[in-house]
Amino acid sequence: MGTINRRQWLKQSAAASIGMGGLSITGFNAFGAVTKERKRFDPASEAGVTRLLYNENPNGPSDATKKRIAQLIPRSNRYATFHKYDYLALKNLIAEQEGLEPENVMLGHGSFDPLISVATHFGSKKEHLVVPSPSFDVVGSFARKLGADVVPVEVDSAFKIDLPAMREAIKDKTSLVTVCNPNNPTGTVVDTDELKAFCKEVPKQTTVLIDEAYIHYRDAWRQHTMAPLLKDGANVLVTRTFSKIYGMAGLRIGFMLGPKELIKELEAKFTMGFPGNMPNGLSVAAACAALKDKAFVSRSRELNQQARTDFYKALDQLGLPYIPSAANFVYFDVTDFAAYKKLMWSHKILLAGGWPTKKNWARVTMGTQEELDFLLEKMQGKAWL
């Protein structure tokens, strides 16, 4: 995908039926489903499999990141400590870019790792949690397994996280509220000022977790992050990952920002301090390179925006309702998701959808032009409607 030009795709899609099929993704159910469905494919090869499921960046990792990894492979026999690119170097770099202190930063294996820590910390004593629905509800799903009282709050009529309704759901015993922004799977965002106000007005005993896995796909994204609230003493946690726009999903590296005392408590509890659960050296070094590669992030955002625009045009041609997205995926109504899923999996196209309260809505990752061309080719005829 060397240039941002999708005219050929639109030509091919004029008569195509567009949709998303794949898995019913609800918390951890997605992974069990993938394991089951994987038996259809050759696990030794990805040939013939179209990956439009996990919202990976088809353009990454960047050349700078790959170069850094290659440089560090010879020292893979060493832990990522006492080195130019150790975990402290990454913490310092993140803190510098966020205007915070290293003590505000907790590293993890993707953002999934910190999210599980948060679920355990705030949900293991049968606490009350408030989560949006549908959303990437790792925290809620895991906390339920621990016996927590997790209350889902449905998105509003515009498919945006309903902050007023979530505020109403908070009780005296609510330990945590989660907000995924941009939200997965809907791709919607909440107003930045409204979210800031929400974070400040929740009861003192309630922590607000903001999952910002897809925030880099927003223009001027630093104007929308909740990380600066930490400098004002707000009781918030912010998670980010290198798995999305940075194109490093397989390297499993991410981080969480939070109040110093809370981060210290979480690290002591879940990573046992140094070296504990430290990410591997190649991931740490790659993350350091990725954070400095602004051009790659900008280019990835630009490519994704063009892909989304072209996808919207094709959906408009087909008359399929969709939600404008601020992320690298699009959420839309396929009317009969079960039929759509069956058709997609028959062509080894890995897609997602079927969330409990939006059973016929589907989500497709903005993959390469070739991948999306293939999707559209197999969608001809609206066989799932």
MIMAR-683028 format. One line per 2 residues: number of its first residue (from 1); their letters; for each residue x, y, z of N, C-alpha, C. Coordinates in steps of 0.02 Angstrom, whole numbers, plus 50000, padded with zeros to 5 digits. Layout:
BEGIN
NUM) A) X Y Z X Y Z X Y Z ~ ...
END
This chain:
BEGIN
1) MG) 50042 49942 50000 50000 50000 50000 50044 50061 50000 ~ 50081 50072 49946 50130 50124 49943 50101 50194 49937
3) TI) 50042 50201 49908 50011 50266 49900 49940 50264 49928 ~ 49914 50323 49943 49846 50326 49969 49799 50335 49910
5) NR) 49783 50280 49878 49740 50281 49819 49698 50218 49818 ~ 49633 50225 49829 49590 50166 49833 49537 50166 49778
7) RQ) 49549 50200 49724 49499 50203 49671 49483 50133 49644 ~ 49536 50093 49634 49526 50026 49608 49481 49985 49655
9) WL) 49494 49995 49719 49453 49960 49769 49379 49979 49762 ~ 49366 50044 49755 49297 50066 49750 49264 50041 49686
11) KQ) 49304 50036 49632 49277 50009 49570 49254 49937 49581 ~ 49297 49899 49614 49282 49829 49626 49225 49821 49675
13) SA) 49215 49871 49718 49165 49864 49771 49097 49891 49753 ~ 49091 49918 49693 49027 49949 49674 48969 49900 49682
15) AA) 48981 49837 49664 48928 49787 49668 48939 49739 49726 ~ 48986 49758 49770 49005 49711 49823 48961 49722 49884
17) SI) 48955 49670 49923 48921 49675 49987 48973 49677 50041 ~ 48968 49726 50084 49019 49735 50134 48991 49717 50202
19) GM) 49030 49681 50241 49009 49666 50308 49067 49641 50347 ~ 49054 49623 50407 49105 49596 50450 49080 49533 50480
21) GG) 49118 49483 50476 49099 49421 50509 49156 49399 50552 ~ 49145 49347 50588 49201 49322 50627 49177 49292 50691
23) LS) 49194 49323 50745 49183 49293 50810 49135 49333 50852 ~ 49103 49299 50897 49067 49335 50949 49118 49354 51002
25) IT) 49132 49419 51006 49185 49440 51051 49155 49471 51113 ~ 49159 49436 51167 49137 49461 51231 49189 49442 51282
27) GF) 49229 49490 51302 49282 49475 51349 49328 49421 51323 ~ 49338 49369 51361 49385 49317 51343 49356 49265 51296
29) NA) 49291 49268 51282 49261 49220 51237 49294 49221 51168 ~ 49320 49279 51150 49352 49285 51084 49409 49236 51076
31) FG) 49448 49228 51129 49507 49187 51123 49490 49113 51120 ~ 49439 49094 51157 49417 49025 51152 49389 49009 51083
33) AV) 49353 49058 51055 49325 49048 50988 49379 49043 50936 ~ 49430 49084 50942 49486 49082 50895 49521 49015 50898
35) TK) 49532 48990 50958 49564 48925 50965 49524 48870 50931 ~ 49458 48873 50939 49415 48823 50908 49415 48829 50832
37) ER) 49407 48890 50807 49403 48901 50735 49470 48890 50701 ~ 49525 48898 50737 49592 48892 50709 49603 48824 50678
39) KR) 49566 48774 50701 49574 48707 50676 49557 48702 50601 ~ 49520 48752 50576 49504 48751 50505 49564 48768 50462
41) FD) 49612 48802 50492 49668 48828 50453 49731 48789 50468 ~ 49781 48798 50426 49846 48767 50436 49885 48809 50485
43) PA) 49896 48785 50546 49930 48826 50597 50003 48840 50580 ~ 50031 48804 50531 50101 48815 50513 50109 48871 50462
45) SE) 50053 48897 50437 50058 48948 50385 49998 48995 50388 ~ 50011 49058 50374 49957 49107 50371 49932 49116 50299
47) AG) 49960 49078 50254 49940 49084 50184 49866 49073 50176 ~ 49833 49117 50141 49762 49110 50128 49717 49135 50183
49) VT) 49746 49159 50238 49706 49186 50294 49709 49262 50292 ~ 49651 49293 50292 49647 49367 50291 49631 49391 50361
51) RL) 49678 49427 50392 49672 49447 50462 49642 49518 50467 ~ 49576 49519 50479 49542 49583 50490 49504 49580 50556
53) LY) 49535 49548 50604 49503 49532 50668 49528 49573 50727 ~ 49594 49580 50734 49622 49607 50795 49642 49680 50791
55) NE) 49625 49714 50737 49641 49785 50730 49716 49798 50732 ~ 49753 49753 50701 49825 49762 50695 49840 49813 50640
57) NP) 49898 49846 50645 49919 49894 50594 49952 49855 50537 ~ 49923 49854 50476 49952 49815 50421 50016 49845 50394
59) NG) 50034 49905 50416 50093 49940 50390 50154 49934 50435 ~ 50147 49903 50493 50201 49905 50542 50232 49838 50555
61) PS) 50284 49837 50595 50315 49893 50631 50356 49938 50585 ~ 50377 49995 50609 50415 50041 50569 50485 50015 50555
63) DA) 50516 50043 50504 50585 50024 50488 50632 50037 50546 ~ 50621 50093 50581 50663 50110 50639 50657 50058 50694
65) TK) 50596 50034 50704 50584 49983 50755 50617 49917 50736 ~ 50609 49897 50673 50639 49834 50650 50716 49838 50654
67) KR) 50743 49896 50638 50816 49904 50642 50840 49897 50713 ~ 50803 49927 50760 50822 49923 50830 50820 49851 50855
69) IA) 50768 49814 50835 50763 49744 50856 50823 49704 50830 ~ 50839 49714 50767 50896 49678 50737 50960 49692 50775
71) QL) 50969 49754 50797 51030 49773 50833 51035 49738 50901 ~ 50977 49724 50930 50976 49696 50998 50972 49620 51000
73) IP) 50959 49588 50944 50954 49514 50944 51017 49481 50972 ~ 51078 49504 50956 51137 49471 50983 51141 49470 51060
75) RS) 51107 49517 51093 51109 49516 51167 51045 49488 51196 ~ 51010 49445 51159 50949 49415 51184 50962 49367 51241
77) NR) 51025 49350 51252 51043 49307 51309 51044 49347 51374 ~ 51037 49412 51369 51040 49455 51428 50971 49483 51445
79) YA) 50959 49494 51510 50899 49528 51531 50903 49601 51509 ~ 50845 49633 51503 50843 49703 51482 50856 49749 51541
81) TF) 50913 49740 51572 50932 49782 51630 51003 49806 51622 ~ 51018 49862 51654 51085 49892 51651 51107 49901 51579
83) HK) 51061 49925 51538 51075 49933 51467 51043 49998 51443 ~ 51066 50023 51387 51039 50085 51359 50964 50081 51349
85) YD) 50939 50022 51331 50868 50013 51319 50839 49964 51370 ~ 50842 49981 51433 50811 49938 51483 50743 49967 51503
87) YL) 50710 49934 51550 50642 49954 51567 50639 50024 51596 ~ 50693 50045 51630 50694 50113 51658 50700 50165 51603
89) AL) 50737 50148 51550 50743 50194 51493 50675 50205 51461 ~ 50636 50151 51454 50570 50157 51424 50523 50196 51469
91) KN) 50526 50183 51534 50485 50221 51581 50501 50295 51578 ~ 50566 50311 51576 50587 50380 51574 50563 50415 51510
93) LI) 50567 50379 51454 50546 50408 51390 50471 50421 51389 ~ 50433 50372 51414 50360 50381 51417 50343 50440 51462
95) AE) 50374 50443 51520 50360 50498 51567 50378 50565 51537 ~ 50434 50569 51502 50454 50631 51470 50403 50654 51419
97) QE) 50380 50608 51378 50331 50626 51326 50263 50644 51355 ~ 50246 50616 51413 50181 50629 51443 50182 50686 51493
99) GL) 50241 50713 51507 50246 50767 51556 50235 50742 51626 ~ 50252 50678 51639 50243 50648 51704 50310 50625 51732
101) EP) 50309 50586 51784 50369 50557 51815 50371 50482 51800 ~ 50431 50452 51800 50435 50379 51788 50393 50339 51837
103) EN) 50384 50367 51897 50345 50333 51948 50270 50330 51930 ~ 50250 50368 51880 50181 50366 51856 50169 50311 51804
105) VM) 50222 50274 51786 50220 50228 51730 50228 50156 51753 ~ 50183 50112 51731 50189 50040 51742 50190 50006 51674
107) LG) 50242 49967 51661 50248 49931 51598 50210 49865 51600 ~ 50194 49839 51542 50159 49775 51539 50166 49742 51472
109) HG) 50141 49681 51467 50141 49644 51404 50079 49665 51365 ~ 50086 49716 51322 50029 49748 51293 49992 49786 51347
111) SF) 49933 49813 51332 49893 49845 51385 49851 49792 51420 ~ 49845 49733 51391 49806 49678 51421 49832 49661 51491
113) DP) 49897 49660 51498 49929 49643 51561 49909 49692 51617 ~ 49918 49757 51607 49895 49804 51659 49820 49801 51671
115) LI) 49781 49789 51618 49709 49785 51627 49689 49727 51673 ~ 49723 49671 51666 49709 49614 51710 49729 49631 51782
117) SV) 49784 49666 51790 49806 49687 51857 49753 49732 51888 ~ 49727 49778 51849 49675 49824 51874 49612 49785 51893
119) AT) 49592 49738 51850 49533 49697 51865 49540 49660 51930 ~ 49599 49632 51942 49612 49595 52003 49614 49641 52064
121) HF) 49647 49697 52056 49655 49744 52112 49588 49773 52134 ~ 49546 49791 52085 49484 49825 52102 49423 49778 52104
123) GS) 49433 49714 52087 49376 49670 52084 49380 49605 52124 ~ 49435 49594 52159 49445 49530 52192 49410 49524 52260
125) KK) 49381 49579 52284 49347 49578 52348 49272 49591 52340 ~ 49246 49568 52282 49175 49575 52266 49153 49648 52263
127) EH) 49197 49691 52239 49180 49761 52232 49130 49773 52176 ~ 49107 49834 52171 49059 49855 52119 49097 49894 52065
129) LV) 49091 49870 52002 49123 49903 51946 49071 49923 51894 ~ 49083 49978 51859 49039 50002 51806 49078 50003 51741
131) VP) 49050 49971 51690 49084 49966 51625 49036 49982 51569 ~ 49061 50006 51512 49017 50019 51454 49004 49955 51415
133) SP) 48950 49956 51375 48933 49898 51334 48898 49921 51270 ~ 48920 49894 51211 48977 49849 51203 49044 49886 51207
135) SF) 49095 49851 51229 49161 49881 51234 49212 49825 51242 ~ 49276 49844 51242 49329 49795 51252 49334 49785 51328
137) DV) 49294 49740 51353 49283 49735 51425 49326 49681 51457 ~ 49391 49687 51450 49436 49640 51484 49430 49646 51559
139) VG) 49429 49708 51583 49425 49719 51656 49361 49690 51684 ~ 49304 49706 51654 49241 49680 51680 49236 49605 51676
141) SF) 49257 49577 51620 49254 49504 51611 49296 49468 51663 ~ 49356 49492 51675 49400 49459 51723 49376 49470 51794
143) AR) 49352 49531 51808 49328 49546 51876 49268 49502 51893 ~ 49225 49488 51844 49168 49444 51856 49191 49375 51879
145) KL) 49245 49352 51848 49272 49286 51867 49295 49285 51940 ~ 49311 49344 51966 49335 49349 52034 49278 49363 52083
147) GA) 49216 49368 52057 49159 49378 52100 49136 49450 52107 ~ 49165 49496 52068 49145 49566 52073 49076 49577 52044
149) DV) 49043 49629 52068 48977 49649 52042 48990 49699 51986 ~ 48988 49676 51924 49005 49717 51866 48940 49737 51831
151) VP) 48928 49802 51826 48867 49828 51796 48882 49858 51728 ~ 48855 49829 51673 48866 49858 51607 48816 49914 51593
153) VE) 48839 49967 51561 48796 50023 51542 48797 50028 51467 ~ 48738 50022 51437 48733 50021 51364 48752 50089 51334
155) VD) 48785 50087 51275 48802 50148 51240 48738 50185 51221 ~ 48743 50250 51207 48683 50289 51191 48661 50277 51119
157) SA) 48612 50315 51096 48583 50304 51030 48632 50319 50974 ~ 48686 50357 50988 48738 50371 50939 48796 50322 50945
159) FK) 48786 50270 50985 48836 50218 50997 48897 50245 51035 ~ 48888 50300 51070 48942 50327 51110 48934 50305 51183
161) ID) 48989 50300 51218 48985 50283 51289 48944 50336 51325 ~ 48894 50314 51362 48845 50358 51394 48871 50379 51463
163) LP) 48909 50433 51466 48938 50456 51529 48886 50473 51582 ~ 48832 50508 51565 48781 50522 51616 48751 50458 51646
165) AM) 48738 50409 51604 48710 50346 51629 48761 50309 51671 ~ 48824 50313 51652 48876 50280 51693 48883 50315 51760
167) RE) 48877 50381 51760 48881 50418 51823 48823 50397 51869 ~ 48764 50387 51841 48707 50365 51880 48717 50296 51909
169) AI) 48754 50254 51874 48764 50185 51896 48815 50179 51952 ~ 48853 50232 51965 48903 50230 52018 48869 50232 52086
171) KD) 48892 50186 52129 48866 50183 52197 48921 50201 52247 ~ 48903 50203 52310 48953 50219 52362 49010 50168 52362
173) KT) 48993 50106 52344 49043 50052 52347 49078 50040 52279 ~ 49065 50082 52230 49096 50073 52164 49171 50087 52168
175) SL) 49211 50038 52152 49284 50045 52156 49314 50070 52091 ~ 49282 50052 52034 49312 50068 51969 49259 50079 51916
177) VT) 49273 50127 51872 49232 50140 51812 49280 50137 51753 ~ 49262 50103 51700 49305 50099 51641 49274 50135 51581
179) VC) 49317 50167 51543 49296 50202 51482 49348 50187 51428 ~ 49326 50157 51373 49370 50143 51316 49359 50198 51265
181) NP) 49411 50238 51252 49403 50298 51211 49463 50310 51165 ~ 49456 50299 51098 49397 50278 51062 49374 50208 51084
183) NN) 49309 50199 51078 49280 50136 51103 49288 50080 51052 ~ 49302 50022 51076 49305 49961 51036 49247 49916 51058
185) PT) 49198 49901 51015 49202 49897 50942 49170 49955 50903 ~ 49139 50003 50937 49099 50052 50900 49140 50104 50863
187) GT) 49201 50117 50887 49244 50167 50856 49226 50238 50874 ~ 49178 50248 50919 49156 50314 50938 49200 50343 50994
189) VV) 49196 50409 51001 49232 50443 51055 49182 50486 51094 ~ 49199 50499 51156 49159 50545 51197 49193 50613 51196
191) DT) 49154 50665 51206 49181 50732 51206 49237 50739 51258 ~ 49292 50768 51237 49351 50772 51281 49337 50810 51345
193) DE) 49306 50868 51340 49291 50907 51400 49242 50871 51446 ~ 49193 50837 51415 49145 50800 51456 49179 50742 51493
195) LK) 49226 50710 51460 49261 50655 51492 49306 50680 51548 ~ 49338 50737 51537 49379 50767 51590 49337 50783 51651
197) AF) 49279 50813 51638 49234 50830 51693 49210 50768 51730 ~ 49195 50715 51692 49173 50652 51721 49227 50624 51767
199) CK) 49290 50624 51744 49345 50598 51784 49354 50636 51849 ~ 49339 50700 51847 49349 50742 51906 49290 50739 51955
201) EV) 49231 50723 51930 49171 50726 51972 49151 50660 52004 ~ 49181 50605 51983 49162 50541 52013 49183 50542 52087
203) PK) 49150 50502 52128 49168 50501 52199 49242 50485 52211 ~ 49268 50510 52265 49339 50504 52280 49362 50432 52284
205) QT) 49318 50387 52306 49337 50317 52315 49335 50278 52249 ~ 49313 50310 52196 49306 50277 52131 49362 50297 52084
207) TV) 49397 50248 52057 49450 50261 52007 49420 50255 51937 ~ 49441 50299 51892 49418 50296 51823 49476 50270 51779
209) LI) 49464 50216 51744 49514 50188 51698 49495 50208 51627 ~ 49541 50240 51592 49531 50259 51522 49576 50216 51479
211) DE) 49545 50174 51437 49582 50132 51390 49592 50172 51326 ~ 49654 50192 51313 49670 50233 51255 49710 50195 51202
213) AY) 49692 50132 51192 49728 50089 51145 49727 50118 51074 ~ 49673 50154 51056 49666 50179 50987 49671 50255 50982
215) IH) 49693 50287 51034 49692 50360 51034 49738 50391 50981 ~ 49791 50355 50962 49838 50382 50913 49807 50390 50843
217) YR) 49750 50359 50832 49716 50366 50767 49675 50430 50763 ~ 49672 50468 50816 49637 50532 50816 49685 50588 50797
219) DA) 49661 50635 50759 49701 50694 50744 49714 50732 50809 ~ 49775 50760 50814 49794 50798 50874 49776 50759 50937
221) WR) 49797 50696 50939 49774 50651 50992 49793 50674 51062 ~ 49848 50710 51068 49869 50731 51135 49820 50781 51166
223) QH) 49779 50812 51126 49728 50857 51152 49670 50818 51184 ~ 49667 50753 51171 49611 50712 51194 49629 50662 51249
225) TM) 49693 50652 51262 49711 50603 51314 49694 50629 51383 ~ 49680 50583 51428 49665 50601 51497 49727 50599 51541
227) AP) 49785 50584 51512 49847 50580 51551 49863 50644 51590 ~ 49853 50704 51562 49869 50765 51599 49831 50773 51664
229) LL) 49775 50739 51671 49736 50744 51733 49777 50720 51793 ~ 49825 50676 51780 49866 50650 51835 49906 50705 51869
231) KD) 49925 50755 51830 49963 50811 51859 49919 50853 51905 ~ 49853 50847 51897 49806 50884 51939 49782 50842 51998
233) GA) 49810 50782 52004 49792 50740 52061 49729 50699 52051 ~ 49705 50693 51989 49644 50654 51976 49657 50580 51988
235) NV) 49604 50546 52010 49609 50475 52024 49593 50435 51961 ~ 49639 50437 51912 49629 50404 51848 49687 50359 51831
237) LV) 49673 50310 51789 49723 50266 51760 49714 50270 51684 ~ 49768 50271 51647 49765 50275 51574 49808 50218 51546
239) TR) 49778 50175 51505 49816 50121 51474 49826 50135 51400 ~ 49886 50117 51376 49902 50122 51305 49941 50060 51284
241) TF) 49944 50049 51219 49978 49990 51194 50019 50007 51132 ~ 50070 49966 51119 50108 49972 51057 50081 49923 51004
243) SK) 50025 49890 51020 49998 49838 50976 49959 49865 50917 ~ 49938 49927 50920 49893 49954 50869 49932 49997 50819
245) IY) 49931 50062 50826 49961 50105 50774 50036 50093 50767 ~ 50069 50071 50820 50142 50060 50817 50159 49994 50781
247) GM) 50109 49952 50769 50121 49890 50731 50162 49839 50767 ~ 50156 49834 50833 50199 49789 50872 50158 49739 50913
249) AG) 50101 49717 50887 50057 49672 50925 50093 49609 50948 ~ 50135 49581 50905 50169 49519 50922 50224 49527 50973
251) LR) 50245 49588 50986 50299 49600 51034 50273 49609 51105 ~ 50207 49617 51112 50174 49620 51178 50207 49671 51225
253) IG) 50196 49733 51212 50222 49786 51255 50170 49842 51260 ~ 50160 49867 51319 50113 49922 51330 50127 49953 51398
255) FM) 50085 49999 51419 50097 50031 51484 50033 50061 51512 ~ 50037 50078 51576 49982 50111 51610 50010 50171 51648
257) LG) 49974 50226 51646 49990 50286 51682 49942 50293 51741 ~ 49968 50316 51798 49924 50324 51855 49957 50362 51911
259) PK) 49921 50375 51965 49949 50408 52024 50009 50367 52050 ~ 50060 50401 52073 50122 50367 52093 50109 50313 52145
261) EL) 50071 50329 52196 50060 50280 52249 50022 50219 52225 ~ 49974 50230 52181 49935 50173 52154 49979 50131 52108
263) IK) 50019 50163 52066 50064 50125 52022 50114 50085 52064 ~ 50139 50116 52117 50186 50081 52161 50154 50019 52192
265) EL) 50092 50028 52213 50055 49972 52243 50042 49916 52193 ~ 50022 49935 52132 50008 49886 52081 50071 49848 52060
267) EA) 50126 49884 52053 50189 49851 52034 50211 49802 52088 ~ 50206 49823 52151 50226 49779 52206 50181 49717 52209
269) KF) 50119 49726 52192 50070 49672 52197 50072 49623 52139 ~ 50085 49650 52078 50079 49608 52019 50144 49595 51980
271) TM) 50194 49636 51990 50257 49623 51956 50312 49606 52006 ~ 50298 49612 52070 50346 49598 52123 50407 49644 52117
273) GF) 50396 49703 52087 50451 49749 52080 50501 49724 52029 ~ 50561 49747 52034 50614 49728 51987 50640 49658 52005
275) PG) 50653 49613 51955 50636 49621 51885 50565 49598 51870 ~ 50537 49557 51915 50467 49539 51911 50442 49520 51842
277) NM) 50389 49553 51821 50355 49536 51760 50377 49580 51701 ~ 50441 49598 51701 50467 49645 51653 50462 49620 51582
279) PN) 50441 49663 51534 50438 49644 51463 50507 49626 51437 ~ 50509 49587 51383 50574 49565 51357 50614 49621 51326
281) GL) 50679 49612 51321 50725 49664 51299 50711 49690 51229 ~ 50693 49646 51182 50679 49668 51114 50618 49713 51112
283) SV) 50567 49696 51151 50506 49736 51154 50520 49805 51183 ~ 50559 49807 51236 50575 49870 51268 50614 49915 51221
285) AA) 50665 49887 51188 50705 49926 51141 50663 49950 51082 ~ 50620 49906 51057 50576 49923 51000 50529 49979 51019
287) AC) 50502 49977 51080 50456 50028 51103 50490 50096 51108 ~ 50553 50096 51130 50590 50159 51134 50598 50189 51064
289) AA) 50612 50147 51015 50619 50172 50946 50553 50196 50919 ~ 50499 50159 50934 50433 50175 50908 50409 50243 50934
291) LK) 50421 50257 50997 50398 50320 51027 50431 50381 50995 ~ 50489 50371 50966 50525 50427 50935 50510 50434 50861
293) DK) 50475 50385 50832 50462 50385 50760 50394 50418 50746 ~ 50392 50484 50751 50330 50521 50741 50304 50515 50669
295) AF) 50350 50512 50621 50330 50509 50551 50291 50446 50536 ~ 50312 50389 50565 50277 50326 50553 50206 50329 50581
297) VS) 50198 50357 50640 50132 50363 50670 50087 50407 50627 ~ 50113 50463 50604 50074 50508 50562 50054 50474 50496
299) RS) 50101 50438 50466 50086 50404 50404 50034 50349 50413 ~ 50039 50312 50467 49991 50259 50481 49922 50289 50492
301) RE) 49918 50345 50527 49854 50379 50538 49824 50402 50471 ~ 49866 50430 50428 49843 50455 50364 49816 50398 50320
303) LN) 49853 50344 50317 49831 50286 50278 49765 50258 50304 ~ 49760 50255 50370 49699 50229 50400 49639 50273 50386
305) QQ) 49649 50338 50389 49594 50384 50375 49568 50377 50304 ~ 49615 50368 50256 49594 50360 50187 49557 50294 50178
307) AR) 49582 50241 50210 49549 50176 50205 49478 50180 50233 ~ 49470 50214 50289 49403 50221 50319 49356 50259 50272
309) TD) 49382 50314 50244 49341 50355 50199 49315 50315 50140 ~ 49360 50277 50110 49341 50235 50053 49292 50181 50074
311) FY) 49302 50154 50134 49257 50101 50159 49187 50129 50171 ~ 49184 50190 50198 49119 50222 50208 49082 50230 50141
313) KA) 49119 50250 50090 49088 50260 50024 49057 50194 49998 ~ 49095 50141 50009 49069 50076 49986 49008 50055 50027
315) LD) 49009 50069 50092 48951 50052 50134 48890 50094 50114 ~ 48902 50157 50097 48848 50200 50074 48816 50173 50010
317) QL) 48859 50149 49965 48835 50120 49902 48790 50060 49915 ~ 48806 50023 49967 48769 49962 49982 48709 49975 50028
319) GL) 48705 50035 50054 48650 50051 50099 48654 50018 50167 ~ 48716 50003 50189 48726 49970 50254 48741 50023 50307
321) PY) 48702 50025 50362 48714 50074 50415 48782 50062 50448 ~ 48817 50115 50464 48882 50109 50498 48891 50168 50545
323) IP) 48941 50161 50590 48957 50214 50637 49024 50245 50618 ~ 49027 50310 50605 49091 50342 50591 49141 50326 50647
325) SA) 49201 50306 50627 49250 50281 50675 49309 50328 50684 ~ 49334 50329 50746 49395 50367 50761 49454 50319 50770
327) AN) 49444 50256 50751 49497 50206 50761 49515 50174 50694 ~ 49546 50115 50696 49567 50082 50634 49522 50023 50617
329) FV) 49457 50031 50631 49407 49982 50615 49341 50018 50604 ~ 49293 49983 50574 49227 50012 50562 49174 49963 50587
331) YF) 49123 49989 50618 49069 49951 50649 49005 49963 50610 ~ 48972 49909 50587 48912 49918 50546 48865 49859 50551
333) DV) 48804 49871 50528 48749 49823 50536 48744 49779 50473 ~ 48750 49713 50483 48745 49666 50426 48679 49628 50426
335) TD) 48633 49647 50470 48565 49619 50473 48562 49547 50500 ~ 48602 49503 50471 48604 49433 50494 48677 49414 50504
337) FA) 48702 49426 50564 48773 49415 50575 48792 49342 50571 ~ 48749 49298 50594 48765 49226 50592 48779 49203 50521
339) AY) 48737 49224 50473 48748 49205 50403 48810 49238 50376 ~ 48820 49300 50396 48879 49336 50372 48943 49304 50398
341) KK) 48943 49287 50462 49001 49254 50492 49018 49189 50456 ~ 48967 49150 50443 48977 49085 50409 49010 49095 50341
343) LM) 48985 49145 50305 49013 49158 50239 49086 49181 50243 ~ 49101 49226 50290 49170 49252 50296 49219 49197 50317
345) WS) 49199 49158 50366 49245 49106 50388 49256 49053 50334 ~ 49208 49044 50291 49216 48995 50237 49271 49017 50189
347) HK) 49286 49082 50188 49340 49108 50146 49402 49125 50187 ~ 49404 49102 50250 49461 49113 50295 49475 49187 50306
349) IL) 49421 49226 50310 49426 49297 50326 49410 49305 50400 ~ 49459 49325 50439 49451 49330 50511 49424 49399 50529
351) LA) 49362 49401 50553 49328 49462 50570 49292 49455 50636 ~ 49263 49509 50660 49232 49508 50726 49161 49535 50725
353) GG) 49123 49517 50776 49055 49543 50782 49012 49501 50828 ~ 48948 49517 50830 48902 49478 50871 48903 49494 50944
355) WP) 48921 49555 50963 48919 49573 51034 48848 49564 51060 ~ 48839 49544 51123 48773 49524 51149 48717 49574 51136
357) TK) 48729 49639 51148 48675 49687 51139 48671 49716 51069 ~ 48717 49697 51027 48717 49719 50957 48732 49657 50914
359) KN) 48688 49609 50917 48702 49543 50889 48715 49542 50814 ~ 48688 49589 50777 48697 49588 50704 48744 49643 50679
361) WA) 48781 49672 50725 48831 49721 50706 48898 49686 50702 ~ 48939 49710 50656 49004 49679 50643 49059 49732 50641
363) RV) 49120 49711 50650 49177 49756 50651 49232 49729 50604 ~ 49258 49773 50562 49311 49753 50517 49371 49799 50526
365) TM) 49430 49769 50530 49492 49807 50535 49509 49837 50467 ~ 49534 49897 50466 49558 49927 50404 49626 49897 50386
367) GT) 49625 49843 50349 49686 49808 50331 49718 49837 50269 ~ 49758 49797 50235 49789 49820 50173 49737 49825 50118
369) QE) 49754 49859 50065 49708 49865 50009 49691 49796 49981 ~ 49741 49752 49977 49730 49685 49951 49682 49646 49995
371) EL) 49689 49653 50061 49645 49618 50107 49573 49643 50100 ~ 49565 49707 50096 49498 49735 50090 49467 49721 50022
373) DF) 49509 49720 49971 49485 49700 49904 49457 49629 49907 ~ 49493 49585 49941 49471 49515 49946 49406 49510 49985
375) LL) 49401 49548 50039 49339 49549 50077 49280 49569 50033 ~ 49289 49623 49996 49234 49648 49954 49216 49599 49899
377) EK) 49265 49566 49872 49252 49516 49820 49207 49461 49847 ~ 49220 49439 49907 49181 49384 49937 49114 49407 49964
379) MQ) 49104 49472 49967 49041 49499 49993 48989 49512 49939 ~ 49005 49501 49879 48959 49515 49824 48894 49475 49831
381) GK) 48839 49507 49819 48774 49473 49820 48735 49479 49884 ~ 48765 49510 49936 48732 49518 50000 48703 49451 50025
383) AW) 48742 49400 50021 48718 49333 50039 48698 49327 50113 ~ 48722 49373 50154 48707 49367 50226 48643 49405 50245
385) L) 48614 49444 50199 48556 49485 50217 48491 49445 50211
END
